Amino acid sequence: MEAWTFWLILGVILMVAEIFTPTFFIFWFGVGAMVAALVSLYFGVYVQVLTFGAVSMVLVLLTRRLVLSWEPSRKIHVEEIVGKEALVIETIDNKQGTGLVKINGDVWRAFSEDDDVIVEKGEHVKILRVEGAHVVVRKL
């Protein structure tokens, strides 16, 4: 197997492996392998390995601050919020299509269980159920 083929296959494997990891780390080694594949057309194995290591490490170090600044999204289970009390932060009016509530620091679109009931901002409600990306509530 020629050197450029090895580096190319390694690069593809590493980039595909990135799909299965929660971090953005392995991808840079895949990029390093791709650059090493190009270098292998002109230089020997020592330069290829050095290029692979240097490119990979530089990319990891340059993007480390960016990756660390991202806050991972919190995953919640809908069972956690059903039955809990929430604060209305935008008046809930089903006829107008308005309504936002805050539950455990998260903001959810909210609808009243009764279309004729309007729940004013600042009041508290009970979460009855989750329907897709919104909650159905009852005024306390």
N, C-alpha and C positions, 0 to 999 in steps of 0.2 A: 504494500500500500504506500502510495506516495504521501509525503508529509502534508501537502496542502489538503489532501482528502481527509487525513486524520483530523487536522485542525477544524475543517469544515464540519465533519460529523460531530466532533466534540462540541463545537459551538452550537449546533442545532439541538443536540441533546440537552445542553445546559439551559438554553433558552426555553425549550419545552418544559424542562423540570421546574422552571420559575413559575409556571402556571399552577403547580401543585403546592407552592409554598406561600405563606401569608406575608412574606417580606419581599422587598425588591432588592435582592442581593445577588443571587446566582446569575441573573441576567448579565451582569457586568463581566462575569467570567466568560460567558458565551460570546460577548462582544470582543473580549480579549482574544479568544480562540479564533474568531473570524479575522481579526487583524493579523494574528500569527499566521493564518492561512495565506494571507497576501504576502507577508514577509517571507514565507517559505519558498516562494517562487524565485527569490533572489539571494537569500542568505541561508546559512547553515543552521543546524539544530540549536546551537547555543543562543544565537540571536533570536530564534523563534521562541524559545522558552523565556528568554529575558523580555521579549516584547509582550508575550502573553501575560507574564507576571506584572510588568510595569503598567500596561494599559488597564488591566483588571484592577490593580490597586489604586491607580489614579482615579479611575471612575468611581470606585467605592468611596474613596475619601472625599471626592468632590460632591457626591450626592448624599453623603451621610447626614449632613446638616438639613438638607431638604427633606429626607425621609423621616428624620427625627422630629421635624416640625409638624408633620401630619398627625392629626389626632385620629386614632382608629375609631370607627363608628361603634357605638355600643349596641349590642344585640339584646333585645328584650323579648321576653315571651309574653304573649297577650294575656296569659293566665295571671301574670304579675299585676296587671292593672285593673282587671275586672273586679268590681266590688270596692275599689278604692275611691277616695274622695279626691276631687280635682278642683282647681281654681279656674273660674271663667276669666279669660283675658281678652275676649272679644264677645260681644253680646251674641247669644245663640238664638237665632231666628230662622227656623226651617223654611218659612215662606220667602225670606230674603236670601237664603243660602249662606248665612254668616254664622260664625261660631268657632272659637278656638278655646281650648282648655290647656292648662299646664298640669302635668302629672309627673311627679318624680324628676322634675327638671326638663322633661320633654314636652314639646308642644304638639298637640293633636287637633285636627279638624274635628268638630263635634256637632252632633245633631241631637235635638231633644227627642225623647220617645213619643211625645205628643206634639203634633204639628202646631197646635194652638197655644202652646206654652212658650213664652219668651223668657229666657234667663239672662239677666243683666250682668254686665262686666263687674267683677268683684265678688259675685256670689259663688257658692260652692255647690257642686253637683256630685252625684254618685255615678261611677262608670258601670253601665249595665252589660255592655258587650262591645266587642271590636268587630267592625265590618270593613274589611279591606284596610284602607289607610285612614279611616275615621272611627270615632267612638260614638256610641249612643248613650245618652246620659239622662238622669232623672234629677230634677231640682230637689235640693235638700230643704 
